[in-house]
Amino acid sequence: MRPARNLALARRAAHAFLTDCLGWARVVRRAGGGPVLAVRQPCSRLGVVLGVALALGLDMGLDTARGQGAFAQGTASWPQRPVRILVTFPPGGGTDILARLIAQEISPLLGQPVLVENRPGGNGSIASEAVARSAPDGLTLLMVTSSFAINAVVLQGLPFDTARDFLPVTLVATTPLMIAMTPTMSARNVAEFVALLKSRPGTLAYTSCGNGSPQQLAGEMFKMMTGTDMAHVPYKGCAPALTDVLAGVAPVAINTAANILPHAQQGRLRVLGVTSRTRIAVAPEIPTIAEQGLPGYEVDQWFGLMAPAQTPLPIAERIHAAVLQGLSRKAVQEKLLAQGFAPGISTPREAAAILAADLERFGRLARTIGLKVD
């Protein structure tokens, strides 16, 4: 039986699974675009991820079986020119650190230089638009965080369609955020911080890595759940946002664990808690925000690589394989863990499923807490 026929049969079986999980589901196709999973009843996030993975994966498989077989045979010679990774934030932050580590590790595996180019601004839209409009040859990649999904639901007039104009290549790591403050502040835990905020409503400010960032989401969720008020000061990246807190310009930082931990260990910042569901291995002594009286409080940040839509799947899989091999080295894993990252490499299909699920999740959450960009 031909591969395309095998995939078509598997796709019908996937539809039956989706029907069981979601009550009603179908895969439709936008005019000139990629596949879209249309659902009418909610499912668990895992169910949605599995459903989207099946739908996208099998649809991509049909395309591959029909038109990319010959290309796949020649993928071993790719790339013939240097690869660029565009970063949506300035140098020095967690996204930049990860991008440079990836470039260093995959360059010898691909046999070409891998260059990192920082293009901050526009809440990440400047770099994102550049990649969306690049040739779909895998030579121009985009290093993003979960802000990529948040921006799609809170920012108006983006010059690209997040779901349509990009091919997720791989997610590479996650990191919890931390709420920290300068040591001159009196609060030493969440209860004391809430009391301080209520005694001085609207007079204290927190910095974030930008409008529509996970840090802003974490800050606004904290305000909503505690009934407090803080001013939001967005920056064009996590590094400058933290620099101003260290300099005393603002008292509170909501930033990545990777950025905050080194300064906390030096006594330059006091950490109130981590935003993840559980404590982190690299700093198990730091409690979660949730366990300090805010059950259900949870915001994590993921990092991933995107390529322009229509990039051949074999190229995306080659990049994924290089990232997986490069970041699986013990020394690299230890470096990531020491900096507060939790390594986690996903396939292109898994990354596409997670992005699709987070577009829905963050949209629902943004509406619930009334998230607005400043």
PyMOL commands that set and color helices and strands:
alter all, ss='L'
color gray80, all
select helices_A, chain A and resi 3-22+45-67+69-73+75-77+94-110+122-132+147-154+190-199+214-226+238-246+257-265+290-292+313-327+330-338+348-369
alter helices_A, ss='H'
color red, helices_A
select strands_A, chain A and resi 25-29+35-39+83-87+114-118+140-145+166-181+205-208+231-234+252-256+270-274+300-308+342-343
alter strands_A, ss='S'
color yellow, strands_A
deselect
rebuild
show_as cartoon
